[in-house]
Amino acid sequence: MPYLMNCWYVAAWASEVNTGELFPRTLLDQKVVIYRDNEGVAHALLDRCPHRFVPLSSGSLCDGGRSIQCNYHGLQFDQSGQCVHNPHGDGKIPAAARVKTFPLVEKHNCLWIWMGDQDKADPALITDFSCMDREHFYVGEGYLYAKANYVLESDNILDLSHIEFLHPGTLGSDAVKDSVTEVKQDGDTVWSMRQTNNEILPDFLYQAWGIEHGKRVDRWIDVRWDAPANMLLVSGATPTGQPRENGIETLIPHIFTPETAHSTHYWFGMSFPKAIGPHAQQLADEQVANLSVPFETEDLPMLEAQQDNMGDSDFWENKPVLLIGDAGAIRARRTLDKLIKAENAAT
């Protein structure tokens, strides 16, 4: 399928890749190997030896983590992808003995990879997720693997009218269908906002937010979307009739990177300012663990069933019936389609 190539995708939580280990992951239909050298700097190469095409991730790091040795015939490749050692014959290195590399940046507690034109890989283009910077926040980290297209995952977060029906015991309530919704766009950034008033929350949210059980609240769920599928969900509640600043608010990143057309890497998190105190790390971890239950047992089965029903067909060719809650997701889809079309035209 066509992907937006000249943009930053999350390849992993920073904590997923350890010094001295080779970490394989498929991203945008390409097999990639990620590793840290002995100084802790992360690098990414195509996970394929140019000799017999075996995965480099099955090899080993050598020379202080500065090169990967293929475990089939012993060729070694440095961080630039250049073969630096040939143990055979006179040791001459073939000119074509080079592996493709990918720009990789560690920022906002994630490793971000650029799969497109390397000369366009500007770290300033990375979506702002400063709420995940561990210097100032305690961050809980979640990861799920979805057997569904990544844009279906974006749709799911941008249209939260489903929480009344798919998550009635955890995230939804009978008042959700009466929410006031708004969609705004600033450049290529789309905001999908949902406000529910005079709501009785499910027990799960009263406990999570520490709000008196049964107290009526006004709840907001604002989702910021940036291409290709980087979202920040801003969710909070305040006693009914009071301004937002009198309530409580949480920031929940939802970031999707396609593995293939039918499978997706899903990173989500929870962060609390360090000013709260060190106990906030346990709170962030607990919140992520709690959220992973409805995400994994309710959202994923629904999205995977949706993908199974669609098969290889395109979303638009299925002529979807559109409801009022779809406005944000459709705006994001059309923006992504526009960016991909412009990129392909330029290429």
WOPEDA-V981446 format. One record per helix or strand of 2 or more residues. SS is the DSSP state (A for helix, B for strand). FROM is the first residue (numbers start at 1). LEN is the number of residues. If there is no record, write none. Layout:
ss: {SS:SS}
from: {FROM:FROM}
len: {LEN:LEN}
//
This chain:
ss: {B:A:B:B:B:A:B:B:B:B:B:B:A:A:A:B:A:A:A:B:B:A:B:B:A:B:B:A:A:A:A}
from: {8:14:22:30:42:56:60:67:76:82:101:110:118:123:130:137:150:160:176:180:189:203:217:230:244:248:263:274:279:316:324}
len: {6:3:6:7:5:3:3:3:3:4:7:5:3:3:3:10:9:7:3:7:11:7:10:10:3:13:11:3:32:3:23}
//
